[in-house]
Structures are given as structure tokens and as C-alpha cells.
Amino acid sequence: MLKLSGESLKGERGSGIEPAALAYLASELRTLVDLRVQVGIVIGGGNFWRGADYEASGMERATADAAGMLATIMNALALQDSLETVNITVRTQTALSMPSVAEPYIRRKAIRHLEKDRMVIFAGGTGNPYMSTDTAAALRALEIGADALLMAKNNVDGVYDSDPNINPNAQRFDYISHIDALQRRLQVLDSTALSMCMDNSLPIVVFNMFEQGSLARVVTGGKIGTVIAEKDDVLHDGQAHSIRSEV
């Protein structure tokens, strides 16, 4: 399961969607199709709408979050179109019912799409307020039986002990356990999502999506980014195990 932020679509723009960013993401995802990897994608909506900002200005939280869910659907449709231009068969499923735009989220149908080598984009978060798209990514990953949750970051190459943009001496972790990440409050993803992954032994890989070729390296076992897992779940001789689907 790949988690993309909405910000990954805006490229050099301040907001919205940059076609060049979409084209880059499509080309990177195309490499996974060539590797015969089954891929689900959860996408955020922060390039259009950040519910926390509107809540801070006085908007009711459930309303702000509902608008954010709609933003994720706009991003999903844009990404779907871009993937289709590079001959990737893709389906978009939404947690909010919008049958004229995309399929409703149905777990068994999503799994069937993946079995048929179709990429699936999960939009609309969980369909509930107070839940981030990080939580949606963890939930969908567990529901479809994903091997790992891949947290694609924008120009951040892993998990650090402090903000590397503020602290030039920040140290990057090659590996950290779920519980240590929670206790350190590292904020690489929200605590609900991290707890879900910990409780269900789902490994997480945090990496820089905009380092060309990084996505393929992650799924084929390259040592890249930070692995969040318990004990030796995905580690062997200092390297992450391959999470490439067996075909």
C-alpha cells in the first residue's frame, strides 16, 4: 500500500496539481507494474484543503474533514487519468458514495481488482471525520492484506530524531520499532495509523518519493529510507526484505 500526500501532486506550485508532478508519479508507478507488483494507493488532499486550518478558523471539524475527503477524490481522479496515459489499468474506489464518478469502496472488489493486476486508488479517506488519510492508508492496507505500508514523502528521505529542516544535526534512523516511533512522537504519520500498524505487525517504509527510482528500490528490497517494524519483521543483515509480490 502506497500513501501519497496531496502535496506530492502540486510540484513547484503553491497549491493545486502540477501536470509534471502527475507525470513523474505515473512513470514511477509504471515500474511497479513492470515488476508485477500489486499496488493500492491512498492519496491525501492537502494540496487543495487542510481541514485543520479551517477548523482553527472556526469551521466545524466534521464539515472541514468532509471537504478534505472531497479534495482527495479530486486528486484520485487526476492520478487515475495520469496512470491511464502510461497504460496502467486502474480503478478508483471512494469511501464517500459517488457512483457517477468512481466505484464505492468494497473490500472484496478491491482485492479482486488487485488480483487482476489492476492498480486501485482509495479516495475519500475512511469516509469519517477525525480520521486522517494516514489512518485510511493503514486501514486499507490491513483490509487488503498488504505486505507493507509505504509512506512516500516529498524530499524527506526517512525518519529523523528531529526536524532536519530545523536541526542540521538531526539523525536519520535506518530502522525503528513502532513503539519507539510512538514514544518519541516523531510525527512521521499520525499516532492512530502507527498504532494500527503496530497492533497488526504491519511494517512501514518511509522514503523520498521524488528520488527517481526509489519506489522500485523499496519494493525490491533496497536499503532506502527508514523501516518501521517490530524486531526482525522486515530486516535481514541490515537490509529490508523484498516486499515484491511473488508471481
N, C-alpha and C positions, 0 to 999 in steps of 0.2 A: 504494500500500500504506500503510495507516494502522496505526501502532503505538500501542496504548493500554496504559498501565500498569495493573496491578491496583489501584493506589491511586486511580485515577480513578473506580472504582466505589464506593469507601467513603464518598464525600461527607464529611459532618461527623463520621462515626463514626470510632472509633479503628481498626476493622478490619471485615472482612465487606463486605456490599453494602448500600448505601442505595437504596431504590426511586427516590427523587427524582433521584439521580445517573444511574441507568439511563435514566429517562425523558428527562433532558436530553440524554444521548448519542444516544438514539434519535431525538429531534427534530432534532438537528444532522445526523445521518446521513441523515435523510429528505430534507434539502435536496439532498444529492448525488444521490439517486435522481431527484428532480425535474429536476436538471441533466443526467441521463442519463450520469452518471459511473460507470464500472465500479470497484468498491471491494472490496479484500481487506483483512482486519483480522487482525492478530496481537495477542493480549492477554496480559498478564503475570499473575502470581498473587500479587504482593506484599501484597495486602490480606488474604490468608489465610496465606501461608507464604513465608518468606525463607530459602532454603537456606543462604546464607552464615552466617546467625545460628546455625542448628542445627549447621552444620559447626564453627563456633567453639566450640560447647559440647561437641564430641566426636563428633557423628554422622558416619558415613562419608559422604564427599561424594556418591558416586553415589546413595546412598539418599536423602539430603537433596534432591538435584536431582530424583529421581523423584517425591517428594512434591510438589515445586513444580510439576511438569508436571501432576499431578492437579488442583492448585489452578487452573491456567489453564483446564482443561476445565470446572470448575465455573463460572468466570467467563464462559466462552464460551457455555455453556448459558443462563445468566441473561441475557446480552446478546442472544442469539438470540431468546429469548422476548419481550424488550422491543422488539426490532426488529419482530417479527411483530405486535405490538399497534398499530404505526403503518403496517401494511400493506406492510412490506418483505419481499420474498421472500428468504430467507436459508438457507444451508447451512453446517453446521459440519463441518469435517474435523479429525481428530486424528492427530498423529504416533504416538501410542500406540493400538494397536488396541482399540477399544471399540465393536464393531459394533451393540450393542443401544442405544447412546447417540448415536452420531454416525458419519458416514462416515469410513473411513480416508483419510489424505491420499494422493491420486492426482493428480499434476500435471495430466495431460491432462483429467481430470474437473473439476478446479478451474477450468481455463481455459474449459471448456465451460459451466460454471455462469455464469461472468462474461460470456461471450458471449450468454447468455440473460438478461442483466440481473439475475442473482441476486447478492446480496452473499455473500461467502464469509468465514467466520471460521476462521482457522487456529489450532488449540489444541494443547497438548502440547509447545510449543517445537519443537525439532528432533527430539525423541524420544531425545536423547542427553544424558548428564551433561556437565558442564563447559561447556555452551553456554547462553548467556543467551537470553531472549526477544528481545533486541535483535538478536542474531545470527540467530535464527529469522526475524525480520522482514526482515532484509537478504537472507537466503537465499530465502525465499518470494517476495519482490519480484523477485529476479533470475530465479527459476524461471518465474514467470508473465509476465515481460516488462513489469513495471510501469514507468510513466513516472517515478515518484519515490517515495521513502520519506518519509512524513510522520510525524514524531515528535511526538505530542501530549503536551504537558506539563501538569502541574497548577499553574496560577497562576505559571508561568515563561514569559516571552514571547520567549524566544530563547536564544542562546548568549552568555555573558559571559566576559570575560577573567579573572574570579574570581567567587567565590560572592557574588551580590548580597544574600543574606540575612545575610552576614557583613561584606562590604565595601560601604558605602553609595556608594562612588565607582567601583564596578565598571562597566565599559563594555560595552555590548552591540554585537555585530557584526551588521551587516546582511547581510554576505557574508563567508565564509571558505572557503578551499580545504580539501579533505580532509586533505592533508598537513600544513597548518598546524594544523588541529584535532588531529591525531595528535601532532605535535611539541610542542604546548602542553599536551597531556594535559588537555584541557578537560572530559573525562568526561561529555559530553552523551549519548553512547552508548558501548558498550564498544568497545575497540580492534579486536577481531576483526570486528565488524559494520562499523565505519568503514573498515577496510582492504578488506573485500569490496566496499563501495560505491565506494571509490576505484579499485580494480583494474578495476571494470566500468563506470566512469563513470556511476554512478547518483547523481543529485542527492538531497539530503536537505533537508527543510524542518523546522525546529524552531519550534514555536509554542505558544501557550497555548490549549488546547482549551476552557477554561472562560471564554473571552471570546466571548460569543454571536455567532454568525455568522462566526467566524474560520475554520472549516473550509471553508465555501463560498468565502471570500475567497482562501484558499490555492490552491484548485484552479482558480479563475478568474483567477489571475494578480495578485491584490492584493499590495501590498508589505506584508508582515506577517512577523514573526518573523525568523529567520536562515536564509539559504540556504547550505548547504554543497555546493560544487560546484567543478569544475575550470574555471578561466578563465571563458569566457562560456557555459558549458553551458546555464544557465537564466536568464542575466541579459541584459537589453537596456535601455539607457537608465536603469539603476538600478532597473528593475522586474523581478520574476520573470516569465518567460514563463508563460502559461496552461498548466496540465497537464490541462486538461479534455479528456476523450476526444472525438474527433470522431465525430459521428453523422450 
